[in-house]
Amino acid sequence: MKKPIMGVQLYTLRDHIKTAEDFDCTLARLEAMGVGCVQISAIGDIPAPVQAGILQKHGMRVCVTHKPFERMENDLEALMEEHRVIGCDAIGLGYATKDFRGSTENVENFIGKVNGIAAKMKENGFTFNYHNHDFEFDKLENSDRCMMDLLIDETDRSCVNFVPDVAWMHFAGQDPVKVMSRMIGRVKVMHFKDYILDEAGERKFVSLGQGRVDLAACYRFACENEIPYIVYEQDGDWQDNDPFKACEVSWKCLTGLDKS
C-alpha cells in the first residue's frame, strides 16, 4: 500500500502568489513547513519559466493546476507548453460554468467539448482533470441523474480524470468514499477540505480536522487505492483571517493522518 504525497493547493494562498516575489516568499514559507508539493491555481501573470525557477529553488513539484476552460478551447498548445515548462502533466479545470450545467443537454455539450480537448491533451502526454463543487450532484432537469453521473459515465476514461473535493461532496449530501469509488483509476489528486454549518445553517470553511468531513476515511481510501496526491485547500473563512495560519494548522492535521 503506497501512501499519497501531501501538498497544498495554492488557491488557499491566492492573494500571496500574484507576483514573482510573492510567489517566491509563499513557497519559502511552505518549504519551511515541510511542504514539497503544490497545486497551482489563481496565480498571477508570472511567466512559466519564472514559475519553474522558483519552484525548483524551493524543491516544489506541481501535481495539477486549475486553468480557464477558455484557454483549453482556444489556447491549448500554449497552455500545454506552459505545463511542460513547470513539469506538470495534469491540467485541471476548477468547475463547469453555468451554461454547461442544469440540463442533460448542457452537460452533454460540455462532455463533448471535454472529450475533444482531453484527447488532444493525451496526444501530448497530458490529462484533463475535473474538480467538483456541490452543484454537480443536483438532479438535472427532467432526469433522475446528476451532472456527476454523466461526467463519470460519459467522459473518456483514458484521458479525463477527476480531482475529488471531499468537502464539497459531503456538503452535497454525498459520502465522498462512495463517490470516489466510482472514480478508481481516474484520480491523481484529491482535495482535502473541511467545513462546518454555523448557527444559521450556513456553510463555513474551517481548517482540516475542525469540521464535519471524515478525513480519516478519505485518507484510508487514498492509501488503499494508491491515489498519488492529497492537497489541502481552503476557499476562505481562514483561521484568524490568516490563510497562512490556516495552512499551518491544516498541514499538521494532514501530516498527522499520514502518521496514523
C-alpha positions, -999 to +999 in steps of 0.1 A: +000+000+000+015+033-012+008+064+008-001+096-010+022+126-012+008+155+007+006+191-007-011+224-007-035+239-032-022+274-038-057+288-043-057+288-005-029+314-006-041+331-039-036+367-026+000+359-020+010+345-054+002+374-077+038+385-083+070+365-087+084+380-055+052+370-036+053+335-052+089+331-041+081+342-005+050+320-003+069+289-015+096+297+010+071+296+038+056+264+026+090+248+023+098+258+059+066+239+069+078+208+051+056+211+020+072+197-011+042+196-035+017+222-047-012+227-070-011+259-089-043+279-092-052+316-093-016+325-098-007+360-111+007+368-145+041+351-139+058+336-170+061+298-168+099+298-169+099+322-139+075+299-121+097+269-129+128+286-115+110+295-082+095+260-079+129+245-084+145+268-059+122+256-032+121+219-043+084+220-052+067+197-076+034+206-092+008+178-091-020+196-110-033+230-120-065+248-125-068+268-157-096+285-175-117+265-199-115+292-225-077+286-227-083+249-231-106+256-260-086+284-277-050+284-265-043+247-258-009+245-274+005+274-254-012+260-222+004+226-227+038+242-233+035+261-200+028+229-182+059+213-198+080+241-185+067+237-149+069+199-151+032+192-147+013+166-168-022+172-152-042+202-165-072+209-143-105+227-146-119+241-114-156+239-124-180+240-153-196+274-160-234+278-157-240+273-194-228+238-191-250+228-161-286+222-152-299+201-181-287+169-197-283+187-230-260+213-214-239+187-196-236+165-227-224+196-247-198+201-220-187+165-221-184+165-259-160+195-256-141+180-227-136+147-245-122+165-276-098+187-255-087+157-234-079+137-265-056+164-277-040+166-243-035+128-243-017+130-276+008+154-260+013+135-227-012+153-205-045+145-188-076+166-183-087+168-146-121+180-134-126+194-099-161+192-084-181+215-062-216+206-049-237+216-079-226+185-099-248+164-075-280+184-082-305+164-102-307+176-138-339+189-153-364+161-161-339+135-150-331+113-121-294+117-128-270+144-118-241+160-136-215+139-118-232+107-130-228+119-166-192+131-161-182+097-146-201+076-172-196+096-204-162+112-203-132+093-218-117+072-191-084+071-209-077+108-206-103+125-183-095+123-146-111+138-115-099+159-086-125+149-060-131+176-034-143+157-003-159+187+015-180+198-015-191+161-019-201+159+018-218+193+016-238+180-013-251+152+009-228+125-006-205+100+010-171+110-005-157+075-003-187+061-022-185+087-049-147+083-053-152+045-056-167+052-090-136+071-100-110+045-092-081+047-117-091+082-127-078+102-097-043+116-094-051+143-068-076+145-041-087+178-024-089+177+014-111+205+027-133+208+058-164+228+068-190+234+095-225+247+095-229+278+116-259+286+139-278+299+108-271+266+089-247+284+066-216+266+054-183+279+068-149+265+058-125+256+086-090+242+089-087+205+084-098+183+113-121+210+127-152+202+106-177+176+095-158+156+069-144+122+079-109+129+066-095+097+081-119+076+060-110+096+029-073+091+037-077+054+041-094+053+007-065+072-008-040+047+006-060+016-003-063+028-039-028+043-042-040+078-050-007+097-057-015+130-041-036+147-015-037+185-013-052+208+013-075+235+001-095+262+019-116+286-001-119+312+027-130+316+063-094+312+073-085+309+110-079+344+125-084+356+089-049+344+081-046+318+053-010+310+064-021+302+099-050+280+085-024+263+063-001+256+092-030+241+112-043+221+083-008+208+074-004+194+109-037+176+105-028+163+070+006+150+080-009+136+112-032+114+090-001+102+072+014+090+106-018+074+119 
